[in-house]
């Protein structure tokens, strides 16, 4: 199931990139990982169900974080964690 969710995020990222919605230079795999993480049902429950955010507020937050993500940032952080 997780693989299917991750593939779905990658398909969505591909569509968003075709429409030039995502930040230029953002790696598609990084974007899919970020979107998958911040749009998970667990994250939704934490901020909407338990913290009182509206669904629209959550949607805007997800969009801003995916669009503003640092190109290559996930891979750079992973390398630092491994080396550290």
DSSP file (Angstrom, degrees, kcal/mol; ACC not computed):
  #  RESIDUE AA STRUCTURE BP1 BP2  ACC     N-H-->O    O-->H-N    N-H-->O    O-->H-N    TCO  KAPPA ALPHA  PHI   PSI    X-CA   Y-CA   Z-CA
    1    1 A X     >        0   0    0      0, 0.0     4,-2.2     0, 0.0     5,-0.2   0.000 360.0 360.0 360.0 -42.9    0.0    0.0    0.0
    2    2 A X  H  >  +     0   0    0      1,-0.2     4,-2.6     2,-0.2     5,-0.2   0.884 360.0  53.7 -62.9 -38.1    2.8    2.5    0.8
    3    3 A X  H  > S+     0   0    0      1,-0.2     4,-2.5     2,-0.2    -1,-0.2   0.907 108.6  49.5 -61.6 -40.9    4.5    1.8   -2.5
    4    4 A X  H  > S+     0   0    0      2,-0.2     4,-2.2     1,-0.2    -2,-0.2   0.895 110.9  49.6 -65.9 -39.7    1.2    2.6   -4.3
    5    5 A X  H  X S+     0   0    0     -4,-2.2     4,-2.0     2,-0.2    -2,-0.2   0.924 111.6  48.6 -63.4 -43.9    0.8    5.9   -2.3
    6    6 A X  H  X S+     0   0    0     -4,-2.6     4,-2.0     1,-0.2    -2,-0.2   0.904 110.8  50.1 -64.3 -41.9    4.4    6.9   -3.1
    7    7 A X  H  X S+     0   0    0     -4,-2.5     4,-2.3     1,-0.2    -1,-0.2   0.891 108.6  54.0 -62.7 -38.8    3.8    6.2   -6.8
    8    8 A X  H  X S+     0   0    0     -4,-2.2     4,-2.1     1,-0.2    -2,-0.2   0.888 107.1  50.5 -62.4 -39.5    0.7    8.3   -6.7
    9    9 A X  H  X S+     0   0    0     -4,-2.0     4,-2.6     2,-0.2    -1,-0.2   0.894 109.0  51.5 -65.2 -39.2    2.6   11.2   -5.2
   10   10 A X  H  X S+     0   0    0     -4,-2.0     4,-2.4     2,-0.2    -2,-0.2   0.898 109.0  50.6 -65.4 -39.2    5.2   10.9   -8.0
   11   11 A X  H  X S+     0   0    0     -4,-2.3     4,-1.9     2,-0.2    -1,-0.2   0.912 111.1  48.8 -63.7 -41.4    2.4   10.9  -10.6
   12   12 A X  H  X S+     0   0    0     -4,-2.1     4,-2.6     2,-0.2    -2,-0.2   0.921 110.1  51.3 -63.3 -44.1    1.0   14.0   -9.0
   13   13 A X  H  X S+     0   0    0     -4,-2.6     4,-2.7     1,-0.2     5,-0.2   0.910 106.9  54.0 -59.6 -43.0    4.4   15.7   -8.9
   14   14 A X  H  X S+     0   0    0     -4,-2.4     4,-1.9     1,-0.2    -1,-0.2   0.914 110.6  46.4 -57.9 -43.0    4.9   14.9  -12.6
   15   15 A X  H  X S+     0   0    0     -4,-1.9     4,-1.4     2,-0.2    -2,-0.2   0.907 112.4  49.9 -66.0 -41.9    1.6   16.7  -13.4
   16   16 A X  H  <>S+     0   0    0     -4,-2.6     5,-2.7     1,-0.2     6,-0.5   0.874 110.0  51.1 -64.9 -36.6    2.5   19.7  -11.2
   17   17 A X  H ><5S+     0   0    0     -4,-2.7     3,-1.3     1,-0.2    -1,-0.2   0.880 105.5  55.4 -68.5 -37.0    5.8   20.0  -12.9
   18   18 A X  H 3<5S+     0   0    0     -4,-1.9    -1,-0.2     1,-0.3    -2,-0.2   0.840 110.5  46.3 -62.1 -31.8    4.2   20.0  -16.3
   19   19 A X  T 3<5S-     0   0    0     -4,-1.4    -1,-0.3    -5,-0.1    -2,-0.2   0.378 113.1-121.7 -90.8   3.7    2.1   22.9  -15.2
   20   20 A X  T < 5S+     0   0    0     -3,-1.3    -3,-0.2    -4,-0.1    -2,-0.1   0.840  72.0 132.3  58.7  36.4    5.1   24.7  -13.7
   21   21 A X      < +     0   0    0     -5,-2.7    -4,-0.2    -6,-0.1     2,-0.2   0.809  52.3  70.6 -84.7 -32.9    3.5   24.8  -10.3
   22   22 A X  S    S-     0   0    0     -6,-0.5    45,-0.1    -9,-0.2     3,-0.1  -0.478 100.1 -82.4 -88.2 157.9    6.6   23.5   -8.4
   23   23 A X    >   -     0   0    0     44,-0.4     3,-1.8    43,-0.3    -1,-0.1  -0.277  52.2-103.6 -57.8 135.0    9.8   25.4   -7.8
   24   24 A X  T 3  S+     0   0    0      1,-0.2    47,-0.2    -4,-0.1    -1,-0.1  -0.374 106.0  22.9 -60.6 135.5   12.2   25.3  -10.7
   25   25 A X  T 3  S+     0   0    0      1,-0.3     2,-0.4    -3,-0.1    -1,-0.2   0.343  83.5 142.1  89.4  -6.1   15.1   22.9  -10.0
   26   26 A X    <   -     0   0    0     -3,-1.8    -1,-0.3    45,-0.1     2,-0.2  -0.556  57.2-119.3 -70.9 125.4   13.2   20.8   -7.5
   27   27 A X     >  -     0   0    0     -2,-0.4     4,-2.7     1,-0.1     5,-0.2  -0.471  15.4-136.4 -64.8 128.9   14.1   17.1   -7.9
   28   28 A X  H  > S+     0   0    0      1,-0.2     4,-2.3     2,-0.2     5,-0.2   0.859 103.9  50.9 -58.4 -37.6   10.9   15.2   -8.8
   29   29 A X  H  > S+     0   0    0      2,-0.2     4,-2.1     1,-0.2    -1,-0.2   0.906 111.5  47.6 -67.5 -40.1   11.8   12.3   -6.4
   30   30 A X  H  > S+     0   0    0      2,-0.2     4,-2.7     1,-0.2    -2,-0.2   0.928 111.6  50.8 -63.6 -44.6   12.4   14.8   -3.6
   31   31 A X  H  X S+     0   0    0     -4,-2.7     4,-2.8     1,-0.2     5,-0.2   0.906 109.8  50.0 -60.2 -42.2    9.2   16.6   -4.3
   32   32 A X  H  X S+     0   0    0     -4,-2.3     4,-2.5    -5,-0.2    -1,-0.2   0.904 111.8  48.4 -63.6 -41.2    7.3   13.2   -4.3
   33   33 A X  H  X S+     0   0    0     -4,-2.1     4,-2.2     2,-0.2    -2,-0.2   0.913 113.4  46.9 -64.9 -43.0    8.9   12.3   -0.9
   34   34 A X  H  X S+     0   0    0     -4,-2.7     4,-2.8     2,-0.2     5,-0.3   0.943 114.3  46.6 -64.2 -47.8    8.0   15.7    0.6
   35   35 A X  H  X S+     0   0    0     -4,-2.8     4,-1.7     1,-0.2    -2,-0.2   0.899 111.7  51.8 -61.8 -41.2    4.5   15.6   -0.7
   36   36 A X  H  < S+     0   0    0     -4,-2.5    -1,-0.2    -5,-0.2    -2,-0.2   0.901 113.7  44.5 -61.4 -42.4    4.0   12.0    0.5
   37   37 A X  H >< S+     0   0    0     -4,-2.2     3,-1.0     1,-0.2     6,-0.3   0.951 117.8  40.1 -69.5 -50.5    5.2   13.0    4.0
   38   38 A X  H 3< S+     0   0    0     -4,-2.8    -1,-0.2     1,-0.2    -2,-0.2   0.701 116.6  50.1 -77.8 -17.0    3.3   16.2    4.5
   39   39 A X  T 3< S+     0   0    0     -4,-1.7    -1,-0.2    -5,-0.3    -2,-0.2   0.240  81.4 127.5-103.4  14.9    0.1   14.9    2.9
   40   40 A X  S <> S-     0   0    0     -3,-1.0     4,-2.4     1,-0.1     5,-0.2  -0.301  71.1-118.9 -68.4 154.9   -0.1   11.7    4.9
   41   41 A X  H  > S+     0   0    0      1,-0.2     4,-2.6     2,-0.2     5,-0.2   0.834 115.3  58.0 -62.8 -31.9   -3.3   10.9    6.7
   42   42 A X  H  > S+     0   0    0      2,-0.2     4,-2.1     1,-0.2    -1,-0.2   0.929 108.0  44.9 -64.2 -44.2   -1.4   10.9   10.0
   43   43 A X  H  > S+     0   0    0     -6,-0.3     4,-2.2     2,-0.2     5,-0.3   0.915 112.3  52.6 -65.1 -42.7   -0.2   14.5    9.4
   44   44 A X  H  X>S+     0   0    0     -4,-2.4     4,-3.1     1,-0.2     5,-0.8   0.936 110.0  48.0 -57.8 -48.1   -3.8   15.5    8.4
   45   45 A X  I  <>S+     0   0    0     -4,-2.6     5,-2.3     1,-0.2     6,-0.3   0.900 110.0  53.3 -61.0 -41.0   -5.2   14.1   11.6
   46   46 A X  I  <5S+     0   0    0     -4,-2.1     5,-0.5     3,-0.2    -1,-0.2   0.923 121.3  28.1 -61.3 -45.0   -2.6   15.8   13.7
   47   47 A X  I  <5S+     0   0    0     -4,-2.2     6,-2.7     3,-0.2    -2,-0.2   0.811 131.7  31.4 -92.9 -30.0   -3.2   19.3   12.3
   48   48 A X  I  X5S+     0   0    0     -4,-3.1     4,-0.8    -5,-0.3    -3,-0.2   0.922 127.7  32.2 -91.4 -54.8   -6.9   19.2   11.3
   49   49 A X  I  4<S+     0   0    0     -5,-0.8    -3,-0.2    -4,-0.3    -4,-0.1   0.929 134.5  24.1 -70.7 -45.5   -8.5   16.7   13.7
   50   50 A X  T  4<S+     0   0    0     -5,-2.3    -3,-0.2     1,-0.1    -4,-0.1   0.757 128.4  39.8 -96.6 -26.5   -6.4   17.4   16.8
   51   51 A X  T  4 S-     0   0    0     -5,-0.5    -3,-0.2    -6,-0.3    -2,-0.1   0.514 102.7-118.5-105.0  -5.9   -5.1   20.9   16.3
   52   52 A X     <  +     0   0    0     -4,-0.8    -4,-0.2     1,-0.2    -3,-0.1   0.598  55.7 152.5  85.7  11.1   -8.1   22.6   14.8
   53   53 A X        -     0   0    0     -6,-2.7    -1,-0.2     1,-0.1     2,-0.2  -0.399  45.6-118.5 -68.2 152.3   -6.8   23.6   11.4
   54   54 A X     >  -     0   0    0      1,-0.1     4,-2.3    -2,-0.1     5,-0.2  -0.571  23.4-113.6 -82.2 156.8   -9.4   23.8    8.6
   55   55 A X  H  > S+     0   0    0      1,-0.2     4,-2.5     2,-0.2     5,-0.2   0.877 119.1  53.9 -57.1 -36.8   -9.0   21.5    5.6
   56   56 A X  H  > S+     0   0    0      2,-0.2     4,-2.3     1,-0.2    -1,-0.2   0.900 107.1  50.3 -65.2 -40.0   -8.3   24.6    3.5
   57   57 A X  H  > S+     0   0    0      2,-0.2     4,-2.2     1,-0.2    -2,-0.2   0.924 111.7  48.2 -62.8 -44.0   -5.5   25.8    5.8
   58   58 A X  H  X S+     0   0    0     -4,-2.3     4,-2.6     2,-0.2    -2,-0.2   0.919 110.1  51.7 -61.9 -44.5   -3.9   22.3    5.7
   59   59 A X  H  X S+     0   0    0     -4,-2.5     4,-2.3     1,-0.2    -1,-0.2   0.913 111.0  47.8 -60.6 -43.1   -4.1   22.2    1.9
   60   60 A X  H  X S+     0   0    0     -4,-2.3     4,-2.5     2,-0.2    -1,-0.2   0.895 110.6  52.0 -64.3 -40.0   -2.5   25.6    1.6
   61   61 A X  H  X S+     0   0    0     -4,-2.2     4,-2.2     2,-0.2    -2,-0.2   0.924 110.1  48.1 -62.6 -46.0    0.3   24.5    4.1
   62   62 A X  H  X S+     0   0    0     -4,-2.6     4,-2.3     1,-0.2     5,-0.3   0.943 112.6  49.4 -59.9 -47.9    1.0   21.4    2.1
   63   63 A X  H  X S+     0   0    0     -4,-2.3     4,-2.3     1,-0.2    -2,-0.2   0.904 111.2  48.6 -59.9 -43.6    1.2   23.4   -1.2
   64   64 A X  H  X S+     0   0    0     -4,-2.5     4,-2.2     1,-0.2    -1,-0.2   0.897 112.1  48.7 -64.6 -40.2    3.5   26.0    0.3
   65   65 A X  H  < S+     0   0    0     -4,-2.2     4,-0.5     2,-0.2    -2,-0.2   0.873 113.2  45.7 -71.9 -35.9    5.9   23.5    1.7
   66   66 A X  H >< S+     0   0    0     -4,-2.3     3,-0.7    -5,-0.2   -43,-0.3   0.929 116.2  46.1 -70.1 -43.6    6.1   21.4   -1.4
   67   67 A X  H 3< S+     0   0    0     -4,-2.3   -44,-0.4    -5,-0.3    -2,-0.2   0.864 116.6  43.9 -67.3 -35.8    6.6   24.5   -3.6
   68   68 A X  T 3< S+     0   0    0     -4,-2.2    -1,-0.2    -5,-0.2    -2,-0.2   0.438  83.4 132.0 -90.7   0.7    9.2   26.1   -1.3
   69   69 A X    <   -     0   0    0     -3,-0.7     2,-0.5    -4,-0.5    -3,-0.1  -0.179  66.6-106.8 -57.8 144.7   11.2   23.0   -0.7
   70   70 A X    >   -     0   0    0      1,-0.1     3,-2.6   -44,-0.1     4,-0.4  -0.603  38.3-112.4 -72.7 119.3   14.9   23.2   -1.1
   71   71 A X  T 3  S-     0   0    0     -2,-0.5   -45,-0.1     1,-0.3    -1,-0.1  -0.329  99.7  -0.1 -56.0 124.1   16.0   21.5   -4.3
   72   72 A X  T 3> S+     0   0    0    -45,-0.1     4,-2.2    -2,-0.1    -1,-0.3   0.471  94.3 129.4  78.1   1.1   18.0   18.5   -3.3
   73   73 A X  H <>  +     0   0    0     -3,-2.6     4,-2.6     1,-0.2     5,-0.2   0.856  66.8  53.3 -60.5 -38.8   17.6   19.2    0.4
   74   74 A X  H  > S+     0   0    0     -4,-0.4     4,-2.2     1,-0.2    -1,-0.2   0.925 111.2  45.8 -64.0 -42.9   16.5   15.8    1.4
   75   75 A X  H  > S+     0   0    0      2,-0.2     4,-2.2     1,-0.2    -2,-0.2   0.905 112.6  50.5 -67.3 -40.0   19.4   14.1   -0.2
   76   76 A X  H  X S+     0   0    0     -4,-2.2     4,-2.2     1,-0.2    -2,-0.2   0.931 111.9  47.6 -63.3 -45.0   21.9   16.6    1.3
   77   77 A X  H  X S+     0   0    0     -4,-2.6     4,-2.4     1,-0.2    -1,-0.2   0.880 110.0  53.3 -63.3 -38.1   20.4   16.1    4.7
   78   78 A X  H  X S+     0   0    0     -4,-2.2     4,-2.1    -5,-0.2    -1,-0.2   0.913 108.6  49.2 -63.3 -42.4   20.5   12.3    4.3
   79   79 A X  H  X S+     0   0    0     -4,-2.2     4,-2.5     1,-0.2    -2,-0.2   0.915 111.0  49.9 -63.3 -41.9   24.2   12.5    3.4
   80   80 A X  H  X S+     0   0    0     -4,-2.2     4,-2.4     1,-0.2    -2,-0.2   0.901 109.7  50.8 -64.1 -40.4   25.0   14.6    6.4
   81   81 A X  H  < S+     0   0    0     -4,-2.4    -1,-0.2     1,-0.2    -2,-0.2   0.894 112.3  46.9 -64.0 -39.1   23.1   12.3    8.7
   82   82 A X  H  < S+     0   0    0     -4,-2.1    -2,-0.2     1,-0.2    -1,-0.2   0.908 117.4  42.4 -68.8 -41.4   25.0    9.3    7.4
   83   83 A X  H  <        0   0    0     -4,-2.5    -2,-0.2     1,-0.2    -1,-0.2   0.797 360.0 360.0 -75.5 -28.3   28.4   11.1    7.7
   84   84 A X     <        0   0    0     -4,-2.4    -1,-0.2    -5,-0.2    -2,-0.2   0.469 360.0 360.0 -73.2 360.0   27.7   12.6   11.1
